[in-house]
Amino acid sequence: MSSTQSKEEGRPQQDARDRALAYPEPAPHPNWHRHGPAYGPLSPTQQRHNQEQLLLALRTHRTLAKAS
């Protein structure tokens, strides 16, 4: 085989790749981008509530882990 034959053999693959890239990518679906509400900082009351709930959940988890 000569080098010209190997180039010609690889050519159809290159053309197929060029054709595949010739078409633009379709637009993304609107559901792919979710722009929800921008949340602000938590108030001290909300922070305290979250901390109490976290401590309660950790306490319950430790109690269940010891019982097993």
C-alpha positions in Angstrom: 0.0 0.0 0.0 1.2 3.5 -0.8 0.6 6.5 1.3 -1.9 7.9 -1.3 -4.1 4.8 -0.9 -4.2 5.1 2.9 -5.2 8.8 2.6 -8.0 7.9 0.2 -9.3 5.2 2.4 -9.5 7.5 5.4 -11.2 10.2 3.3 -14.8 8.9 3.5 -14.6 8.8 7.3 -13.4 12.4 7.4 -16.2 13.5 5.0 -18.8 11.8 7.3 -17.4 13.6 10.3 -17.5 17.0 8.4 -21.1 16.4 7.4 -22.1 15.5 10.9 -20.6 18.8 12.2 -22.2 20.8 9.4 -25.6 21.0 11.2 -26.1 23.2 14.2 -26.9 21.7 17.5 -30.7 21.9 18.3 -31.8 24.6 20.8 -32.0 23.4 24.4 -35.4 22.5 25.8 -36.7 25.2 28.2 -37.1 22.7 31.0 -33.3 22.1 31.0 -32.7 25.6 32.6 -34.5 26.2 35.8 -34.3 29.8 37.0 -36.1 29.5 40.3 -36.6 32.3 42.9 -33.4 33.9 44.3 -33.4 33.0 48.0 -32.1 35.5 50.5 -30.3 34.9 53.8 -32.2 33.1 56.5 -33.6 35.1 59.4 -32.3 34.3 62.9 -35.6 32.5 63.7 -35.2 30.3 60.6 -31.6 29.5 61.5 -32.6 28.6 65.0 -35.4 26.4 63.8 -33.1 24.6 61.3 -30.4 24.1 64.0 -33.0 22.5 66.3 -34.3 20.2 63.6 -30.8 19.2 62.7 -29.9 18.4 66.3 -33.1 16.5 66.8 -32.4 14.4 63.6 -28.8 13.7 64.7 -29.9 12.7 68.2 -32.6 10.4 66.8 -30.1 8.8 64.3 -27.5 8.2 67.1 -30.2 6.6 69.3 -31.3 4.3 66.5 -27.7 3.4 65.7 -27.0 2.4 69.3 -30.1 0.3 69.5 -29.2 -1.8 66.4 
